[in-house]
Amino acid sequence: MRPSASIVKPILFLDLALLFAIVPLLPAYQSSFGLTKTQVGLVVAAYSATVVVAAVPVGHLADRIGAHRMTVFGVWLLAASTLAFGLAGGFWTLILARAGQGLSSSISWSAGLAWLSHTTPHERRGRAMGTAMAYASSGGLLGPVFGGTLGHSYGIRATFVVLAGAAAVLALVAGAAPAGGRPQVEQLSIRAAVRRALGRGPLLTAVAISVLVAVVSGTLETLVPLRLGVDGYSVLAITAVLTAAGLLGVITNWTVGRLYDRVGGIPIAVAAILGTAVCLALLAGAGSGEAVAVIYVVSAPFISSQYAVQFPMAADGADHAAIGQSSAFGMLNLSWGLGFVIGPAAGAALASLTADWVTYALLLVLSLVVAARLNRLALA
């Protein structure tokens, strides 16, 4: 079978697998390289920090030189930086290699998705994006399993050498795939593209959903494990709860992508945000770790639905605003990155100063406000 833009889906799988494969190996890296906790944190953060910084410029560049060409470069960069991480000899090499992986990630989630969108009929765009998200979520689930298993059996370097080889194979396949057509849009400056995108329309709506879901999910992924730990849950038990939620998320991404093509993104987004609001209200009143765990798992489809609709909505928004789709996805990645930084940091700080229920109540109000304004934001 001839290679096609569908190769973007396993690229996103590998991207999320790499993001999380390092998690079970962090203690080994700390002891092997003599790193402090702060240095370990910086190594982990270098990935997402680079995504935030590079998201918009990378998308803008991809619209100028072509999403396919940029995607192929990004996967080769992923292979090289992952190999460098596996062969690293010290802290600064780890930082630079991890930043390279982050830059590659920003390319995959902007140029890669734009390439997939360009080559997919409009009436099947939601399905393609939903499936891509399902691949990515699966990578996020399996990354720690793969990293921990291979690292335990063959050493911490083996994980990243193997994954670098996988990235090189994907780069070869992507390079052999046809670029496909792309919409002809006006070549705008970054500032002009952002200004046009922030007018009323689907892209602004997608950005609003992205910020909201990043803030909410980032906060939950911080507060829920901490609460479960206080209630005596073991690391294995907490992992089981997170895995159950992740599996529901994979199924939801696949399902919502197909539903998007039938009913559009706004009804799904509003229903998902309201469902999340109900879960936040329940979390605010939860009296036990068991209740928190169950509510968190139940919230997964609502949160995943918001992630699933934002990408086809952003693609539609790019067409509506007459800007390049890579630029649109870059703005979406930036909004997600900022939300995922703000949510855990501010949410945990507020909970520490007051109580968890105060943070949940604030997120509940924020969710209701966004849900009430989505239809208005979507109007041209």
Backbone hydrogen bonds, N-H to C=O, Kabsch-Sander energy under -0.5 kcal/mol:
donor,donor_aa,acceptor,acceptor_aa,energy
7,I,4,S,-1.9
8,V,5,A,-2.2
9,K,6,S,-1.7
11,I,7,I,-1.6
12,L,8,V,-2.4
13,F,9,K,-1.9
14,L,10,P,-2.5
15,D,11,I,-2.3
16,L,12,L,-2.2
17,A,13,F,-2.2
18,L,14,L,-2.6
19,L,15,D,-1.8
20,F,16,L,-1.7
21,A,17,A,-1.9
22,I,18,L,-0.7
23,V,20,F,-1.3
25,L,22,I,-1.0
26,L,22,I,-0.7
26,L,23,V,-1.3
29,Y,25,L,-2.4
30,Q,26,L,-2.6
31,S,27,P,-2.2
32,S,28,A,-2.7
33,F,29,Y,-2.3
34,G,30,Q,-0.7
35,L,30,Q,-1.6
40,V,36,T,-2.2
41,G,37,K,-2.4
42,L,38,T,-2.1
43,V,39,Q,-2.1
44,V,40,V,-2.2
45,A,41,G,-2.6
46,A,42,L,-1.7
47,Y,43,V,-0.6
47,Y,44,V,-0.8
48,S,44,V,-0.7
49,A,45,A,-2.8
50,T,46,A,-1.6
51,V,47,Y,-1.6
52,V,48,S,-2.2
53,V,49,A,-2.1
54,A,50,T,-2.8
55,A,51,V,-1.9
58,V,54,A,-2.8
59,G,55,A,-1.9
60,H,56,V,-2.5
61,L,57,P,-2.4
62,A,58,V,-2.4
63,D,59,G,-1.7
64,R,60,H,-0.8
64,R,61,L,-0.7
65,I,61,L,-2.3
66,G,62,A,-2.1
70,M,66,G,-2.0
71,T,67,A,-2.4
72,V,68,H,-2.4
73,F,69,R,-2.0
74,G,70,M,-2.4
75,V,71,T,-2.1
76,W,72,V,-2.1
77,L,73,F,-2.4
78,L,74,G,-1.9
79,A,75,V,-2.3
80,A,76,W,-2.5
81,S,77,L,-2.9
82,T,78,L,-2.2
83,L,79,A,-2.1
84,A,80,A,-2.3
85,F,81,S,-2.0
86,G,82,T,-2.2
87,L,83,L,-1.8
88,A,85,F,-0.8
94,L,90,G,-2.0
95,I,91,F,-2.3
96,L,92,W,-2.4
97,A,93,T,-2.5
98,R,94,L,-2.6
99,A,95,I,-2.3
100,G,96,L,-2.0
101,Q,97,A,-2.0
102,G,98,R,-2.1
103,L,99,A,-2.4
104,S,100,G,-2.3
105,S,101,Q,-2.3
106,S,102,G,-2.2
107,I,103,L,-1.5
108,S,104,S,-2.5
109,W,105,S,-2.4
110,S,107,I,-1.0
111,A,107,I,-1.2
112,G,107,I,-1.9
113,L,108,S,-0.9
114,A,110,S,-2.1
115,W,111,A,-2.7
116,L,112,G,-2.2
117,S,113,L,-2.6
118,H,114,A,-2.9
119,T,115,W,-1.5
120,T,117,S,-1.4
124,R,121,P,-2.3
125,R,122,H,-1.4
128,A,124,R,-2.2
129,M,125,R,-2.6
130,G,126,G,-2.9
131,T,127,R,-2.5
132,A,128,A,-2.1
133,M,129,M,-2.4
134,A,130,G,-2.0
135,Y,131,T,-2.4
136,A,132,A,-2.4
137,S,133,M,-2.9
138,S,134,A,-2.1
139,G,135,Y,-2.1
140,G,136,A,-2.2
141,L,137,S,-1.8
142,L,138,S,-2.5
143,G,139,G,-2.2
145,V,141,L,-0.6
146,F,142,L,-3.0
147,G,143,G,-3.2
148,G,144,P,-2.8
149,T,145,V,-2.4
150,L,146,F,-2.6
151,G,147,G,-2.2
152,H,148,G,-2.1
153,S,149,T,-1.8
154,Y,150,L,-2.8
155,G,151,G,-1.6
158,A,155,G,-0.7
159,T,155,G,-0.7
160,F,156,I,-0.6
161,V,157,R,-1.9
162,V,158,A,-2.5
163,L,159,T,-2.0
164,A,160,F,-1.8
165,G,161,V,-1.7
166,A,162,V,-2.0
167,A,163,L,-2.2
168,A,164,A,-2.1
169,V,165,G,-1.9
170,L,166,A,-2.1
171,A,167,A,-2.3
172,L,168,A,-2.0
173,V,169,V,-2.2
174,A,170,L,-2.8
175,G,171,A,-2.4
176,A,172,L,-1.4
177,A,173,V,-0.8
177,A,174,A,-0.8
185,V,183,P,-0.8
186,E,322,A,-0.5
188,L,186,E,-1.0
193,A,189,S,-2.6
194,V,190,I,-2.5
195,R,191,R,-2.4
196,R,192,A,-2.4
197,A,193,A,-2.3
198,L,194,V,-1.9
199,G,196,R,-1.2
201,G,377,L,-2.2
205,T,201,G,-2.0
206,A,202,P,-2.5
207,V,203,L,-2.3
208,A,204,L,-2.3
209,I,205,T,-2.4
210,S,206,A,-2.5
211,V,207,V,-2.5
212,L,208,A,-2.3
213,V,209,I,-2.9
214,A,210,S,-2.0
215,V,211,V,-2.4
216,V,212,L,-2.7
217,S,213,V,-2.7
218,G,214,A,-2.2
219,T,215,V,-1.8
220,L,216,V,-2.5
221,E,217,S,-2.5
222,T,219,T,-0.9
223,L,219,T,-3.0
224,V,220,L,-2.3
226,L,222,T,-1.2
227,R,223,L,-2.5
228,L,224,V,-2.6
229,G,225,P,-2.4
230,V,226,L,-2.0
231,D,227,R,-1.8
232,G,229,G,-1.5
233,Y,228,L,-2.7
238,I,234,S,-2.6
239,T,235,V,-2.4
240,A,236,L,-2.0
241,V,237,A,-1.9
242,L,238,I,-2.4
243,T,239,T,-2.5
244,A,240,A,-2.3
245,A,241,V,-2.1
246,G,242,L,-2.3
247,L,243,T,-2.6
248,L,244,A,-1.9
249,G,245,A,-1.8
250,V,246,G,-2.1
251,I,247,L,-2.0
252,T,248,L,-2.3
253,N,249,G,-2.6
254,W,250,V,-1.9
255,T,251,I,-2.2
256,V,252,T,-3.3
257,G,253,N,-1.8
258,R,254,W,-1.0
259,L,255,T,-1.9
260,Y,256,V,-2.7
261,D,257,G,-0.9
262,R,259,L,-1.2
263,V,259,L,-2.4
264,G,260,Y,-2.2
268,I,264,G,-0.6
269,A,265,G,-2.9
270,V,266,I,-2.9
271,A,267,P,-2.2
272,A,268,I,-2.6
273,I,269,A,-2.7
274,L,270,V,-2.5
275,G,271,A,-2.2
276,T,272,A,-2.3
277,A,273,I,-2.3
278,V,274,L,-2.0
279,C,275,G,-1.9
280,L,276,T,-2.4
281,A,277,A,-2.2
282,L,278,V,-2.2
283,L,279,C,-2.6
284,A,280,L,-2.2
285,G,281,A,-1.0
286,A,282,L,-0.6
286,A,283,L,-0.8
292,V,288,S,-2.1
293,A,289,G,-2.5
294,V,290,E,-2.3
295,I,291,A,-2.6
296,Y,292,V,-2.4
297,V,293,A,-2.0
298,V,294,V,-2.4
299,S,295,I,-2.0
300,A,296,Y,-0.7
300,A,297,V,-1.0
303,I,299,S,-2.2
304,S,300,A,-3.0
305,S,301,P,-1.9
306,Q,302,F,-1.2
307,Y,303,I,-1.7
308,A,304,S,-2.5
309,V,305,S,-1.9
310,Q,306,Q,-1.2
311,F,307,Y,-0.7
313,M,309,V,-1.8
314,A,310,Q,-1.9
315,A,311,F,-2.1
316,D,312,P,-2.5
317,G,313,M,-2.4
318,A,314,A,-2.3
319,D,315,A,-1.9
320,H,316,D,-2.3
321,A,317,G,-2.5
322,A,318,A,-0.8
323,I,318,A,-2.2
328,A,324,G,-1.7
329,F,325,Q,-2.7
330,G,326,S,-2.1
331,M,327,S,-2.2
332,L,328,A,-1.9
333,N,329,F,-2.6
334,L,330,G,-2.2
335,S,331,M,-2.4
336,W,332,L,-2.4
337,G,333,N,-2.7
338,L,334,L,-2.5
339,G,335,S,-2.2
340,F,336,W,-2.7
341,V,337,G,-1.2
342,I,338,L,-2.8
343,G,339,G,-2.8
345,A,341,V,-1.5
346,A,342,I,-2.9
347,G,342,I,-0.6
347,G,343,G,-2.6
348,A,344,P,-1.9
349,A,345,A,-2.0
350,L,346,A,-2.6
351,A,347,G,-2.2
352,S,348,A,-2.2
353,L,349,A,-2.0
354,T,350,L,-2.2
358,V,355,A,-0.9
359,T,355,A,-1.2
360,Y,356,D,-2.3
361,A,357,W,-2.3
362,L,358,V,-2.2
363,L,359,T,-2.3
364,L,360,Y,-2.2
365,V,361,A,-2.1
366,L,362,L,-2.3
367,S,363,L,-2.5
368,L,364,L,-2.2
369,V,365,V,-2.2
370,V,366,L,-2.3
371,A,367,S,-2.6
372,A,368,L,-2.0
373,R,369,V,-1.0
373,R,370,V,-0.8
374,L,370,V,-0.9
374,L,371,A,-0.5
377,L,373,R,-2.4
378,A,374,L,-2.1
379,L,375,N,-0.7
379,L,376,R,-0.7
